[in-house]
Amino acid sequence: MDMTEVQLPTLPSSLQFLEKLQTLCLDYCGLGDIALIGELKMLKVLSLIGSNIVRLPREIGKLTRLQLLDLRDNPTLEIIPPNVLSCLTQLEDLYMENSFLQWGVEGLDSPRNNASLAELKNLPCLSTLYLHITDPMILPKDFFSKKLERFNILIGEGWGWSRKRETSTIMKLKISASIQSEEGIQLLLKRTEDLHLDGLQGVKSVSYELDGQGFPRLKHLHIQNSLEIRYIVDSTMLSPIVDFPFLVSLSLDKLNKLEKICNGQPVAESFSKLRILKVKSCPMLKNLFSLHMERGLLQLEEISIIDCEIMEVIVAEESGGGADEDEAIKLTQLRTLTLEYLPQFTSVSSKSNEIASDTRLRTPMTLFNKKIEFPNLEDLKLSSIEVEKIWQDQPGELSCWFVRLTSLIVQGCRNLKYLFTTSMVESLAQLKRLELCDCVSMEEIIIKNGLGEEENVRGVMLPKLEFIKLKGLPNLTRFCTGHLIECCFLQELWIENCPALKTFISNSSVTNNQFEDSNSTLFDEKVAFSNIEKLRILEMDNLNMIWHTELHSDSFCKLKDLWVQQGNKLLNIFPPNMLRRFQNLEHLEVDYCASLEEVFDLRSLMSEKESHVVTAFKLKRMYVWNLQKLKKVWNTNPHGILSFQNLHLVNARNCPSLKSLFPASVALGLPQLEELKLNNCGVEEIVAEEERLGEAPKFVFPKTSSFIIWDLPELKSFYPGRHTSEWPVLKKINVSCCNEVPVFDLERDQLGMEVQQPFFSFEKV
């Protein structure tokens, strides 16, 4: 019987008549008194997952045929009466994950209020056990038996339960040296496939001292917070053995004295299945491996090294190397490489570029060299490392090792002046994501090979690039130099706090031309972004214009989302002659642009003779916030040449110079507008007056349900002339601190003549 998610404060009395019931599932039921379950004598499976029970009734002890009891996700369970669990002599599977922790101690509690761990020793059939013991000192002697086949056992404070499980035997231990040598613990250590060790004491060499047989069954090992461990494997011990032959993942975190993962030359098959290696906060570790461990590297798919103060290389050459030491190590399976906060890191291998003795002639050391090959690397993240170059300027055969690279993230690398050369870019045909953040010396992303004056006629192409983020690059003057950059699949571009960047691509390397500087635009005809949908331009105080009046064919025609913030030299967002290119824009946000006077520049459209051609914008949401000089959103009336009929939301805030929000012809065509909100603006009328509209225009807002205006001290009317409006679905009107305008009632003088039309002059509301 399955009664999952049924609210049962008390169980129905009729349940006791199901004498032959063998399985009862009461998961997530919000249970109260469940003593009635004790009458189901034939029950074999009882599941109470997530049912928030506080007390397991004593009557459960009558279920002598019970084989599975599942109490997972019941952190409210505080009482299991003594000698109840020990009655379940046929019990095979006991699950107490994220549940009962208040174990009693035999001989200390008199009388005992709760079950003790010793009771579980009286369950001869128990083969599956999920259990958390917060106090290791209450463990009974010989608690763990050889009959346990599947277990997930947490011992010590601070452990959390992992939902993702790849093995059937898991142990997480935070115990003292005396307990870790206990026979039952040792028994399970030899059978565990997923082992977590926290605060290990009295151990300097993990494999030799904890197991002695090299952990032949272990697949996942995580060690953290140890002050004594020096080696994971010490192959200098007598009679070396195969260590960790089936280990898939190794994670080392906060091991303050760890000097080497492997000391000496390990037996050949050691680490031969290792796929994931993560090292974090190990201040005494200089390298991950020596060349002796080459076989242990060949299956690696992911390497992550974070916050290791003296880490210099991934693979170090040691004295006494063999004749084949000049051969490159081929990490053919490596897909992900992460290097973060490594102040001494120089290169992936200690055999790197030759450095001239004269420091004035020295060749900067590159991160990648010919000693280690990464032919299938897909994700590369570099953060806060001091290298001056990632690749050689003339990468040659090196470039073919990165043909599968799809994601490159570089952060806080303060010595990098550029990222790629043009020849390196040619090999990055699979690159989809590029992020550059907080690289204070970065001047250019892509530089030309050599020092020649010839132009790069072919241009730069990154055919699969989908995302670019440039943030916190104070010296970046351009993305590259050349005639064209083409990213036909680019969907999102994020440029933030790059104050020296005024043009994305430059014709020449000269940047101090005053005329060019004053007329520079971020994007012009040299940029081909035909599929870009999201554009973020933030904290670009020196940017004069975003778009040139001439752009490359269909660049930006698919733009849907635009956010401009802190562009303090911008006078407008959309230049003349360019508006129709942005008709697919759906979301617009303009914020903190100190000089901005208008958003849409429509003046050039007014000179067009074919006024019968109407361009319908897809714009749905528009936010104009904190624009001190904004006078108009639309600087003139589009007179039907442009339609903004898809607007759903308009929100203006902190725009003291804004005198009106809509031109009349825009306000007459807003059938989709749902919400209008103005706050702290200098608005005198919502809709600007227009003579050509004739007598008493009617403004219809068939879908507007919310109208909120706060702190508009200059507001005098919705529309200055006589008019009517319809608001058939309006549900919310919030008018605050708009003292100059009557909201509903007509103002009349002493003779009864109409003085001022109310804000809402409506026919239908």
Disulfide bonds with the S-S distance in Angstrom:
none
